[in-house]
């Protein structure tokens, strides 16, 4: 009944873009595709999560959460969202549904949290009311430590693992005085953390009980991870990470491992000087499974498991802000065997990419008037 109420609301919301939706046909290696604008006028949309009753939740970085129907109707902002520090790269960022959403209605939001000393990435959760208009019982379950004065590198992707633990990707805050803390286990800068849905720490996290280490940490030595997804074949977390000038990475973060930043990198600093040691590799530091130089500015990640485009099955999709494209990678285990760049014709900064329950690929474009795009084979619904 609750799902039906929410679906009915989504179908009648204001601002329906469906009637005036634009379409474009694009030829790719595996299929001829139709790209349809589902909804427009979104202010720097950042993350999306599909609702079981149809439609989805979409975040806008300035601090708004929207309900978007399958037809493209965009709601008024959902009430109850935490206050965000929406300066620079900060704001309301990712959104994820609890694995048991059908029963508990819980929604998780990552955001830049203002507070004493500055800001940092935080995660809040609350229950979506049956009418979809508000969140109730909202509370912060995780705050990155420490808070500092920076408008950059919040990371912020949210991914649940098969056991119901929540992975959160955290940036190292960019500034020279902060980035070295990606190597320090007493801060959350440049880390993947793993927590329980209530914010408590899983007992088998790699640094539980280690003196001087924060127990939430899963892996460290990261820069700014804005893409993350669970590999459906293995259950492992995969992440994409912004490099500086060169050296965007894809990693499969393993518990307790060091991924090198800012000691080693395939890129250089923006002024052309070497990063850290100037080396690409070092003993005790994990090499990425794939890297891009020049960068694509990777953001958003999805494994494709549907049948709509058979040639895509098993591919990994990555949004690109700088390349203004989507990068499709074919895989053999953790080895990339082929790369295809898609949708450059659109000229849009791709912030997020997800596979929908209908087998289509959905994209968010990071613009002042951003769009939600649906990608499906031409000639099919």
Secondary structure by P-SEA (a helix, b strand, c coil): caaaaaaaaaaccccccccbbbbbbbbccccbbbbbbcccccccccbbbbbcccbbbbbbccbbbbbbcccccccccccccccccccccccccbbbbcccccccbbbbbbcccccccbbbbbbbbbbbccccccccccccccccccccccccccbbbbbbccccbbbbbbcccccccccccccccccccccbbbbcccccccccccccccccccccccccccccccccccccccccccccccccccccccccccccccccccccccccccccccccccccccccbbbbcccccccccccbbbbbccccccccccbbbbbbccccbbbbbbbccccccccccccccccccccccccccccbbbbbbbccbbbbbbbcccccc
